[in-house]
Amino acid sequence: MSGGTLLEAEIAAQPAVVEALLREQRPAFREAAQRARGAGVQWALIAARGSSDNVARYAQHVLGRFCGLPVGLATPSLCTLYGAPPRLERTLVLGISQSGQSPDVCAVLEDAREQGQPTVAITNDPASPLAAAAQTTIHVCAGAERSVAATKTYTASLAAVAALAAELCDGEELRRGLAAVPAAMAEQAGAGCGGAAELLEGIDRCAVTGRGPNYATAFEAALKIKELTALAAEPYSPADLMHGPVAVLGRSSPLVAFALAGPALASVLDAVGQARARDARCLLVSDAAPEPGEGVRVVPVVRVPEWLSPLVAILPAQALAAELARARGLEVDTPFGLQKVTRTV
């Protein structure tokens, strides 16, 4: 990947950031898990916005899959606008925010703490209001993120959720798998998107699909494409895509698919088949080495355990969005309509 933008430098920095996080935040992961176990946690509730909301989608998968926790996404306006916060019992409440500044995310944690529930902040600012609202703060160790679009804070937050899940279920195999991820990310980051942006040139919209842990990746990739290129990129699970929205696909509306090895792969490839039946071009981000075929471009991904693949699979998507923005003559580091800190109530 070339161009010398701040965004591209921060994409390249992600392996080192994740490695630092896993090394430096071990005490915070353990503290959060101990508090949750001490409270007899049976549920999790997550408050987040933007890219952090996509980290929350990943948390729904890993906390459900490995810890057996039903995970809900908070409705912050119940706390801030309607004065009707939910009753919480035995609930681990997470606030995820790169800046830690958003009042509505903070309000969810403040209310949970008043109700005696264990609270955790995942943020890049340990001195933020969100950190102050939480019992335990996990600092994502990303350093200053100078490009407006989130990259390294996103993957570091994913890693924080993964590490927390491993501690909650005391999974040594999960810890070992996570420890190997920074090296895989470094290998992947050097590959960029392999020039795949050309497949999406000349379009005004696309669909993005992924399932399992990469349902979150589909949402984050679509967000990056929208933020950086002003293209209408809509994320779906393959199941939702087949329930009508497949109609948006066609010659001028391609599909970006995260086709990673694991239980979700077959349904993603089925969606690709449906897209090709509508003559839609398809870009597959994949570690499963499918045959490209006519109208299909494959961006290879370094294989890691499926539950950790979002940390690797998002890297070519970030590079893709940056290349598309540059091809469209847009400013990569300060895209229109996006601010580094957004305070919502």
Beta strands, then each sheet from edge to edge (+ up, - down):
strand 1: 43-48
strand 2: 71-73
strand 3: 91-97
strand 4: 119-123
strand 5: 136-139
strand 6: 205-209
strand 7: 232-236
strand 8: 255-259
strand 9: 282-286
strand 10: 296-300
sheet 1: 2+ 1+ 3+ 4+ 5+
sheet 2: 7+ 6+ 8+ 9+ 10+
end
